[in-house]
Amino acid sequence: MKRVPQLLRFTLALLLTTAIALSFLPAAPLTAQAPAVRYLVVAKADKLPNGLADQITAAGGTISAVLPEVGLIAVESANPNFVATISAIKEVQTVVPDVLVPWVSAEEVAALGQDFSFTGQDFGATGQEFAFTGQNFAFTGSNATFSGLATNPLTQPEDDLFFRFQWNMLAIDAPEAWAAGARGRGVRVAVLDAGFELYHPDFFWLDPATGPVNNIDAASGANFVPGETLQFNNYLPVSSHATHIAGIIAAADNGMGVIGVAPESTIVPIKVLRDADLQGDFAWIIQGIYYAANLQGAQAVDVINMSLGAAVYKNGYCDETGTCVGKKEVKELLDALTRAIKYAEKQGITVVAAAGNTTPTDPTIDMDHVGDLLFIPADTKGTITVSATGPNGWGLNPGADLDMPAFYSRYGKSYVDFAAPGGNIDLSALTNPTSPLWGPCLVGGFPVNPCGTADLVPSTLAANQGGWGWLYGTSMAAPHVAGVAALIIGQNGGDMKSNKVESALKKSADDLDKAGLDDLYAKPDFYGDGRVNAYNAVR
């Protein structure tokens, strides 16, 4: 690979992960111990009946979570009679096995293992202690030291070093919204994802009235993944998906790095997926939604962003642990998740989810014609589902169409609510030396190599990836909508019902279907009610 100037680095690396499982058996077991199975116990009512937890314990269940307001209990049991015993209780609707699901596409997880990072002239990151030093910021570890922090907002958004790469903010007219005073102050967005870089410098800014501010509220966050922490594991050879999502929403306008759609909003980090592979139980997702919905007072959440989704066939699914669910159980898991989302809506929370990624030749990309496939939670009632858009060759042509349907994005009239920037890239160009997108180009005076990388979405990353970089996916599209929702809520007194927020998004979105789509894509109903427009939403 060509060596490029130190101002910007791009390296493609293939990630080879070898998993080794070791099993140790007793020398002479007298009886075989049945493995514990994870279950969701679902009550008939939305509230748990008295005494159900005690009955579960008496039947050999170990309770991991109790969610009274949605009538759910997460439990493990090795008792082969557990399901029959608890199902016989008249107040119980079902006992369904929980399953471990990949909530981010294999393609997107693979991209996390590649180096799409960039480092600025005066920025560096070292080791697990995560030491950053910048032009107007000094930071080390979890005990922050501040030196010359920039106020938020600066006079010009272009003062942020990597703003020149943010075609995505131009596409939704975010700078015009900021200039109009819409910045999301006081609005809180829960991001349900894997681990976060909790003290990334690009979320810090100086409020002249109160002093240094971190737009990530780690104290209000929560972790539902056993054996892991809310802080992303920087020793893993993958990027922090969650940190990238958080930056798209709320990276501060502080003179460094990038700027989020709502640069004065607050991220509530909630971990529901494993760091290494972004897999998680249904129970973890449900607990994350329930937790966010129950935050009260100054900690209360206004928006939930879920840049995650599982493709599950209605007829059944088996996870890596060997736990399988059939058609009936898949519906029951979906119903349990729907309960949690409806509960969040009742608390006045707007719920946003990614439409999901696949390959252009996969027939399930058109969700209007996939009767046997569910994409969860996007298929769940109560969510705002977001497809992805992006340019092709923006690094060479700043006038390129920023709203082309992304090649990987699922779509459908019955499925998508809105579109937003998620990145779009000609993958063949990255391996074709004759393509102009394969070689370097200058973007805002900075070299990008390969040039096609500039069509991806830039945002914050963890320390192990240098702090900033590009990724693509409907995962990146959803937080643009969550960010615009935060701007709307902030401009309307900081308290809005989800249906009012969705109505405002709909009225302000750019209707890109009017003129029809390019025959190359042939994707009618790709944009839903339109590609979100931040400025239209707040003026």
C-alpha positions as CSV (number, residue, x, y, z in Angstrom):
1,M,0.0,0.0,0.0
2,K,1.2,3.5,-0.8
3,R,2.5,5.5,2.1
4,V,0.6,8.7,2.5
5,P,1.4,12.0,4.4
6,Q,1.3,11.7,8.1
7,L,-1.6,14.1,8.3
8,L,-4.0,11.4,7.4
9,R,-3.6,7.6,7.5
10,F,-5.7,4.9,5.9
11,T,-4.8,1.3,6.2
12,L,-6.9,-1.7,5.1
13,A,-6.2,-4.7,7.2
14,L,-7.7,-8.2,7.1
15,L,-8.7,-9.4,10.6
16,L,-8.2,-13.0,11.4
17,T,-9.8,-14.1,14.6
18,T,-9.3,-17.5,16.0
19,A,-11.6,-18.7,18.7
20,I,-10.5,-21.7,20.8
21,A,-12.9,-23.4,23.1
22,L,-11.6,-25.6,25.9
23,S,-13.9,-28.0,27.7
24,F,-12.9,-29.9,30.8
25,L,-15.0,-32.8,31.9
26,P,-15.0,-34.5,35.4
27,A,-13.1,-37.8,35.3
28,A,-16.1,-39.9,36.2
29,P,-19.4,-38.0,36.3
30,L,-22.2,-39.8,38.0
31,T,-25.0,-37.9,36.3
32,A,-25.0,-35.5,33.4
33,Q,-25.8,-31.9,34.4
34,A,-28.2,-30.2,32.0
35,P,-26.9,-26.9,30.8
36,A,-28.7,-23.8,32.0
37,V,-31.0,-22.2,29.4
38,R,-31.8,-18.5,29.3
39,Y,-35.5,-17.7,29.3
40,L,-37.8,-14.7,29.2
41,V,-40.9,-15.2,31.3
42,V,-43.7,-13.1,29.9
43,A,-46.8,-12.3,32.0
44,K,-50.2,-12.0,30.4
45,A,-50.6,-8.5,31.7
46,D,-48.1,-5.7,31.2
47,K,-47.4,-5.8,34.9
48,L,-46.0,-8.7,36.8
49,P,-48.3,-10.6,39.2
50,N,-47.4,-10.8,42.8
51,G,-45.4,-13.8,43.8
52,L,-44.2,-14.8,40.3
53,A,-40.6,-14.2,41.1
54,D,-40.8,-16.5,44.1
55,Q,-42.4,-19.2,42.0
56,I,-39.7,-18.9,39.4
57,T,-37.0,-19.3,42.1
58,A,-38.8,-22.3,43.6
59,A,-38.9,-23.9,40.1
60,G,-35.1,-23.8,39.9
61,G,-34.8,-20.5,38.0
62,T,-32.0,-17.9,38.7
63,I,-33.4,-14.5,38.0
64,S,-31.2,-12.0,36.2
65,A,-33.6,-9.2,35.6
66,V,-37.1,-8.2,36.7
67,L,-39.1,-5.7,34.6
68,P,-42.3,-5.1,36.4
69,E,-43.9,-2.4,34.2
70,V,-43.7,-4.6,31.1
71,G,-44.4,-7.9,32.7
72,L,-41.1,-9.6,31.9
73,I,-38.5,-11.6,33.9
74,A,-35.2,-12.7,32.5
75,V,-34.1,-16.0,34.1
76,E,-31.7,-19.0,33.7
77,S,-32.6,-22.6,34.6
78,A,-31.1,-26.0,34.2
79,N,-34.4,-27.7,35.3
80,P,-35.8,-29.7,32.4
81,N,-39.3,-29.1,33.8
82,F,-38.9,-25.4,34.3
83,V,-40.9,-24.3,31.2
84,A,-43.8,-26.7,31.9
85,T,-43.9,-25.6,35.6
86,I,-43.9,-21.8,35.0
87,S,-46.1,-22.0,31.9
88,A,-48.8,-23.7,34.0
89,I,-49.1,-20.5,36.1
90,K,-52.4,-18.9,35.0
91,E,-50.9,-15.3,34.9
92,V,-48.0,-16.4,32.6
93,Q,-48.5,-15.9,28.9
94,T,-45.3,-17.7,27.8
95,V,-41.8,-18.9,28.7
96,V,-39.6,-18.4,25.7
97,P,-35.9,-19.3,25.3
98,D,-33.7,-16.3,24.9
99,V,-31.2,-16.4,22.1
100,L,-27.9,-14.7,21.4
101,V,-28.2,-12.8,18.1
102,P,-25.8,-10.8,15.9
103,W,-27.3,-7.3,16.1
104,V,-25.0,-5.8,13.5
105,S,-24.4,-7.3,10.0
106,A,-21.4,-9.4,9.3
107,E,-20.2,-6.9,6.7
108,E,-20.3,-4.0,9.2
109,V,-18.6,-6.1,11.9
110,A,-15.8,-6.9,9.3
111,A,-15.4,-3.2,8.6
112,L,-14.9,-2.6,12.3
113,G,-11.8,-4.8,12.0
114,Q,-10.3,-2.7,9.3
115,D,-8.4,0.6,9.8
116,F,-10.6,3.4,8.5
117,S,-9.0,5.8,11.0
118,F,-7.4,9.1,10.5
119,T,-5.1,11.1,12.7
120,G,-4.5,14.8,12.7
121,Q,-1.2,16.6,12.7
122,D,-1.4,17.4,16.4
123,F,-3.5,14.5,17.7
124,G,-2.4,11.1,19.0
125,A,-3.7,8.3,21.0
126,T,-1.6,5.8,23.1
127,G,-2.6,2.6,24.9
128,Q,-5.4,1.8,27.3
129,E,-4.8,4.9,29.3
130,F,-6.1,6.8,26.3
131,A,-3.9,9.9,26.3
132,F,-4.9,12.6,23.7
133,T,-3.1,15.8,23.2
134,G,-4.5,18.4,20.8
135,Q,-4.1,22.0,19.7
136,N,-6.4,23.3,22.4
137,F,-7.1,20.3,24.6
138,A,-5.1,18.1,26.9
139,F,-6.6,14.9,28.3
140,T,-5.3,11.8,30.1
141,G,-7.3,8.8,31.3
142,S,-10.5,9.0,33.3
143,N,-9.1,11.8,35.4
144,A,-9.3,14.6,32.9
145,T,-7.0,17.6,32.9
146,F,-8.2,20.6,30.8
147,S,-6.0,23.0,29.0
148,G,-7.5,25.8,26.9
149,L,-10.8,24.0,26.1
150,A,-12.7,25.6,23.3
151,T,-16.2,26.9,24.0
152,N,-19.2,25.3,22.2
153,P,-20.1,26.7,19.7
154,L,-17.1,28.2,18.0
155,T,-17.6,31.1,15.6
156,Q,-17.2,28.8,12.6
157,P,-18.0,25.1,12.6
158,E,-15.2,24.6,10.1
159,D,-12.8,25.2,13.0
160,D,-13.2,21.6,13.9
161,L,-10.2,19.9,12.3
162,F,-12.1,17.1,10.5
163,F,-15.3,19.0,9.7
164,R,-14.0,19.2,6.1
165,F,-14.8,15.5,5.8
166,Q,-18.4,15.8,7.0
167,W,-20.4,15.7,3.8
168,N,-23.0,14.1,5.9
169,M,-23.7,17.3,7.9
170,L,-23.9,19.3,4.6
171,A,-26.4,16.7,3.3
172,I,-28.9,17.4,6.1
173,D,-28.2,21.2,6.3
174,A,-26.9,20.8,9.9
175,P,-24.7,24.0,9.8
176,E,-27.7,26.1,8.9
177,A,-29.6,24.6,11.9
178,W,-26.6,25.4,14.2
179,A,-26.5,28.9,12.9
180,A,-30.2,29.2,13.8
181,G,-29.3,28.4,17.4
182,A,-30.5,24.7,17.3
183,R,-27.9,22.6,19.1
184,G,-29.8,20.2,21.2
185,R,-28.9,21.6,24.6
186,G,-30.6,19.8,27.4
187,V,-31.8,16.9,25.3
188,R,-30.6,13.4,26.3
189,V,-30.2,10.6,23.8
190,A,-29.7,7.0,25.0
191,V,-27.5,5.0,22.7
192,L,-28.0,1.3,23.0
193,D,-24.9,-0.4,21.6
194,A,-21.6,-2.1,22.6
195,G,-18.9,-0.4,24.7
196,F,-18.1,3.3,24.6
197,E,-15.0,5.5,24.8
198,L,-16.5,7.3,27.8
199,Y,-13.9,10.1,28.0
200,H,-13.2,10.9,24.3
201,P,-11.9,14.5,24.0
202,D,-14.3,15.3,21.2
203,F,-17.3,15.2,23.5
204,F,-15.8,17.8,25.9
205,W,-16.4,21.5,25.6
206,L,-16.3,24.5,27.8
207,D,-19.6,26.1,28.9
208,P,-18.7,29.6,30.0
209,A,-21.5,29.4,32.7
210,T,-20.7,26.0,34.2
211,G,-17.2,25.0,33.1
212,P,-16.1,21.8,31.3
213,V,-18.8,19.6,29.9
214,N,-18.7,16.0,28.8
215,N,-21.5,15.2,26.3
216,I,-21.3,11.6,27.4
217,D,-23.0,11.1,30.8
218,A,-21.3,7.9,32.0
219,A,-22.8,8.2,35.4
220,S,-26.3,7.7,34.0
221,G,-25.2,4.9,31.7
222,A,-25.6,1.1,32.3
223,N,-24.1,-2.2,31.2
224,F,-26.2,-5.3,30.6
225,V,-23.5,-7.5,29.1
226,P,-22.2,-10.0,31.6
227,G,-18.4,-10.0,32.1
228,E,-17.9,-6.7,30.2
229,T,-17.8,-3.0,31.2
230,L,-19.5,0.1,29.8
231,Q,-16.0,1.3,28.7
232,F,-15.0,-0.1,25.4
233,N,-12.2,-2.7,25.5
234,N,-9.3,-0.9,23.7
235,Y,-7.3,-4.1,23.5
236,L,-9.6,-5.6,20.9
237,P,-8.6,-5.4,17.2
238,V,-11.9,-3.8,16.3
239,S,-13.3,-0.2,16.3
240,S,-15.9,1.0,18.8
241,H,-19.2,1.0,16.9
242,A,-20.9,2.8,19.8
243,T,-18.4,5.7,20.0
244,H,-18.9,6.3,16.3
245,I,-22.6,6.4,16.7
246,A,-22.4,8.7,19.7
247,G,-20.1,11.1,17.8
248,I,-22.6,11.5,14.9
249,I,-25.2,12.6,17.4
250,A,-23.3,14.6,19.9
251,A,-19.6,15.3,19.2
252,A,-18.9,18.8,20.5
253,D,-18.3,21.9,18.4
254,N,-15.0,22.4,20.2
255,G,-12.4,23.2,17.6
256,M,-11.1,19.6,17.2
257,G,-12.3,16.4,15.5
258,V,-15.8,16.3,14.1
259,I,-19.2,17.9,15.0
260,G,-22.4,16.0,15.9
261,V,-25.8,16.8,14.6
262,A,-26.8,18.0,18.1
263,P,-23.4,19.2,19.5
264,E,-24.8,20.3,22.9
265,S,-27.0,17.2,23.5
266,T,-26.1,14.5,26.0
267,I,-25.4,10.8,25.3
268,V,-26.6,8.3,27.9
269,P,-24.4,5.2,27.1
270,I,-26.2,1.9,27.5
271,K,-24.3,-1.3,26.7
272,V,-26.4,-4.2,25.3
273,L,-23.9,-5.8,22.9
274,R,-20.6,-7.5,23.3
275,D,-17.5,-5.5,22.2
276,A,-15.8,-8.1,20.0
277,D,-18.7,-9.2,17.8
278,L,-21.7,-7.0,18.6
279,Q,-23.9,-9.9,19.5
280,G,-26.4,-9.8,22.4
281,D,-29.4,-11.5,24.0
282,F,-32.9,-10.3,23.5
283,A,-33.0,-9.8,27.2
284,W,-30.0,-7.4,27.1
285,I,-31.7,-5.2,24.5
286,I,-35.0,-5.2,26.3
287,Q,-33.3,-4.3,29.6
288,G,-31.5,-1.5,27.9
289,I,-34.7,0.0,26.6
290,Y,-36.5,-0.5,29.9
291,Y,-33.6,1.1,31.8
292,A,-33.6,4.2,29.5
293,A,-37.4,4.5,29.8
294,N,-37.2,4.5,33.6
295,L,-34.6,7.2,34.0
296,Q,-36.2,10.1,35.8
297,G,-35.8,13.8,36.5
298,A,-32.5,15.3,35.3
299,Q,-31.4,11.9,34.0
300,A,-34.6,11.3,31.9
301,V,-34.0,10.4,28.3
302,D,-35.8,12.0,25.3
303,V,-34.5,9.8,22.4
304,I,-33.3,6.2,22.1
305,N,-31.0,5.3,19.2
306,M,-30.6,1.7,18.3
307,S,-28.0,1.3,15.5
308,L,-28.5,-2.4,15.6
309,G,-30.7,-5.0,14.1
310,A,-31.1,-8.7,13.8
311,A,-32.3,-10.6,10.7
312,V,-34.4,-13.4,12.0
313,Y,-36.5,-15.8,10.0
314,K,-40.1,-16.2,11.2
315,N,-39.8,-19.9,11.1
316,G,-37.0,-20.2,13.6
317,Y,-33.4,-19.4,14.6
318,C,-30.6,-21.2,16.4
319,D,-27.8,-19.3,18.2
320,E,-24.1,-20.2,18.7
321,T,-24.9,-21.7,22.1
322,G,-27.2,-24.3,20.5
323,T,-30.4,-22.7,21.8
324,C,-33.1,-22.8,19.1
325,V,-36.5,-21.1,18.8
326,G,-39.3,-21.9,16.4
327,K,-42.0,-19.8,14.7
328,K,-44.1,-19.4,17.9
329,E,-41.0,-18.4,20.0
330,V,-39.8,-15.9,17.4
331,K,-43.1,-14.1,17.6
332,E,-43.0,-14.2,21.4
333,L,-39.5,-12.7,21.5
334,L,-40.7,-9.9,19.1
335,D,-43.8,-9.3,21.3
336,A,-41.5,-9.0,24.4
337,L,-39.3,-6.5,22.6
338,T,-42.4,-4.6,21.4
339,R,-43.6,-4.3,25.0
340,A,-40.4,-2.5,26.0
341,I,-40.5,-0.1,23.0
342,K,-44.2,0.7,23.7
343,Y,-43.3,1.4,27.3
344,A,-40.5,3.8,26.3
345,E,-43.0,5.6,24.0
346,K,-45.4,6.0,26.9
347,Q,-42.6,7.7,28.8
348,G,-42.4,10.2,25.9
349,I,-39.3,8.8,24.3
350,T,-38.7,8.8,20.5
351,V,-37.2,5.5,19.4
352,V,-35.0,5.3,16.3
353,A,-33.6,2.2,14.7
354,A,-31.4,1.3,11.7
355,A,-33.0,-0.3,8.7
356,G,-30.2,-2.9,8.3
357,N,-27.5,-3.8,5.9
358,T,-27.2,-6.5,3.3
359,T,-25.7,-7.1,-0.2
360,P,-27.3,-5.6,-3.3
361,T,-28.0,-9.0,-4.7
362,D,-29.7,-10.2,-1.6
363,P,-33.5,-10.4,-2.3
364,T,-34.2,-9.5,1.3
365,I,-32.9,-6.0,0.7
366,D,-36.5,-5.1,-0.4
367,M,-38.4,-5.5,2.8
368,D,-41.8,-5.2,1.1
369,H,-41.3,-8.7,-0.4
370,V,-39.7,-10.8,2.4
371,G,-42.6,-12.6,4.0
372,D,-40.4,-15.0,6.0
373,L,-37.9,-12.5,7.4
374,L,-38.0,-10.1,10.3
375,F,-35.5,-7.4,10.9
376,I,-35.6,-6.5,14.6
377,P,-36.2,-3.9,16.1
378,A,-36.8,-2.0,12.8
379,D,-39.8,-4.2,12.1
380,T,-41.2,-3.5,15.6
381,K,-44.1,-1.2,16.1
382,G,-43.1,2.1,17.6
383,T,-39.7,2.5,16.0
384,I,-38.6,5.1,13.4
385,T,-36.7,3.1,10.8
386,V,-33.9,4.7,8.9
387,S,-32.4,3.8,5.5
388,A,-29.0,5.0,4.4
389,T,-27.8,7.4,1.7
390,G,-24.4,8.7,0.5
391,P,-22.3,10.0,-2.4
392,N,-20.1,8.1,-4.8
393,G,-16.9,10.0,-5.5
394,W,-17.4,13.1,-3.3
395,G,-13.7,13.3,-2.7
396,L,-13.2,13.9,-6.4
397,N,-16.3,15.9,-7.0
398,P,-17.6,18.1,-4.1
399,G,-20.8,18.6,-6.1
400,A,-21.6,14.9,-6.2
401,D,-25.1,13.8,-5.2
402,L,-25.1,13.2,-1.5
403,D,-28.5,11.5,-1.4
404,M,-27.9,8.4,-3.6
405,P,-29.4,5.2,-2.1
406,A,-26.6,3.3,-0.3
407,F,-25.9,0.0,-2.0
408,Y,-26.3,-2.0,1.1
409,S,-29.3,-0.5,2.7
410,R,-32.6,-2.3,3.2
411,Y,-35.6,-0.4,2.0
412,G,-39.4,-0.7,1.5
413,K,-42.6,1.4,1.6
414,S,-44.0,-0.6,4.5
415,Y,-40.6,-0.6,6.3
416,V,-38.6,2.7,6.0
417,D,-39.7,5.9,7.7
418,F,-36.8,8.2,6.8
419,A,-33.5,8.2,5.1
420,A,-30.2,9.8,6.3
421,P,-26.5,9.8,5.5
422,G,-24.9,6.4,6.1
423,G,-22.1,6.4,3.6
424,N,-21.8,4.9,0.2
425,I,-18.8,3.4,-1.5
426,D,-17.8,1.7,-4.7
427,L,-16.2,-1.3,-3.1
428,S,-14.8,-2.5,-6.5
429,A,-12.9,0.8,-6.8
430,L,-11.0,0.2,-3.6
431,T,-9.3,-2.8,-5.3
432,N,-9.1,-1.5,-8.8
433,P,-5.8,0.4,-9.4
434,T,-7.3,2.0,-12.6
435,S,-10.2,3.7,-10.6
436,P,-9.7,7.3,-9.6
437,L,-11.2,6.4,-6.2
438,W,-8.5,3.8,-5.6
439,G,-5.7,6.4,-5.5
440,P,-5.3,9.5,-3.2
441,C,-7.2,12.8,-3.4
442,L,-7.3,16.0,-1.5
443,V,-10.4,16.8,0.6
444,G,-10.3,20.2,2.2
445,G,-6.5,20.2,1.7
446,F,-6.1,16.9,3.5
447,P,-5.0,13.7,1.6
448,V,-7.4,10.8,1.6
449,N,-6.2,7.4,0.4
450,P,-8.1,5.6,-1.1
451,C,-10.2,8.6,-2.3
452,G,-13.3,6.5,-2.1
453,T,-13.0,6.5,1.7
454,A,-14.3,10.0,1.7
455,D,-17.8,8.7,0.8
456,L,-18.0,7.0,4.2
457,V,-19.2,8.8,7.4
458,P,-16.6,10.3,9.6
459,S,-17.0,10.3,13.4
460,T,-15.3,9.5,16.7
461,L,-13.6,6.2,17.4
462,A,-11.9,4.7,20.4
463,A,-8.3,5.1,21.3
464,N,-7.2,1.9,19.6
465,Q,-8.2,3.4,16.3
466,G,-6.7,6.8,16.8
467,G,-9.8,8.6,18.0
468,W,-11.5,9.4,14.7
469,G,-12.4,7.6,11.5
470,W,-14.8,6.5,8.8
471,L,-17.5,3.8,8.9
472,Y,-20.6,3.1,6.8
473,G,-24.0,1.4,7.3
474,T,-27.5,2.1,8.3
475,S,-26.0,2.1,11.8
476,M,-24.5,5.5,10.8
477,A,-27.8,6.7,9.2
478,A,-30.0,6.2,12.3
479,P,-28.1,8.6,14.6
480,H,-28.5,11.4,12.1
481,V,-32.3,11.1,12.6
482,A,-31.8,10.8,16.4
483,G,-29.7,13.9,16.3
484,V,-32.3,15.9,14.3
485,A,-35.0,14.6,16.8
486,A,-32.8,16.1,19.5
487,L,-32.7,19.4,17.7
488,I,-36.5,19.4,17.4
489,I,-37.0,18.6,21.0
490,G,-34.5,21.2,22.1
491,Q,-36.2,23.9,20.1
492,N,-39.6,23.0,21.5
493,G,-38.9,23.4,25.2
494,G,-37.1,20.1,25.8
495,D,-40.2,17.9,26.2
496,M,-42.2,16.4,23.3
497,K,-44.2,13.3,22.7
498,S,-42.7,10.8,20.2
499,N,-45.6,11.3,17.7
500,K,-45.1,15.0,17.7
501,V,-41.4,14.5,17.0
502,E,-42.1,12.1,14.2
503,S,-44.6,14.5,12.7
504,A,-42.0,17.3,12.8
505,L,-39.5,15.1,11.1
506,K,-42.0,14.2,8.4
507,K,-43.0,17.8,7.7
508,S,-39.4,18.9,7.4
509,A,-37.8,16.0,5.5
510,D,-36.8,16.5,1.8
511,D,-39.0,14.4,-0.4
512,L,-36.4,12.8,-2.7
513,D,-38.8,10.4,-4.3
514,K,-40.7,13.0,-6.3
515,A,-38.4,13.1,-9.2
516,G,-38.0,9.3,-9.3
517,L,-34.9,7.3,-8.8
518,D,-31.9,6.5,-11.0
519,D,-32.6,3.3,-13.0
520,L,-29.2,2.0,-11.7
521,Y,-30.8,1.5,-8.3
522,A,-34.4,0.9,-9.1
523,K,-35.3,1.2,-5.4
524,P,-38.8,2.8,-5.2
525,D,-39.9,3.7,-1.6
526,F,-36.3,3.9,-0.5
527,Y,-36.5,7.2,1.4
528,G,-39.7,6.7,3.4
529,D,-41.1,10.2,4.2
530,G,-37.9,11.7,3.0
531,R,-34.3,12.4,3.9
532,V,-34.2,14.3,7.2
533,N,-33.3,18.0,7.0
534,A,-32.0,19.5,10.3
535,Y,-32.6,23.2,9.2
536,N,-36.1,22.7,8.0
537,A,-36.9,20.9,11.2
538,V,-36.0,23.9,13.4
539,R,-36.7,27.0,11.5
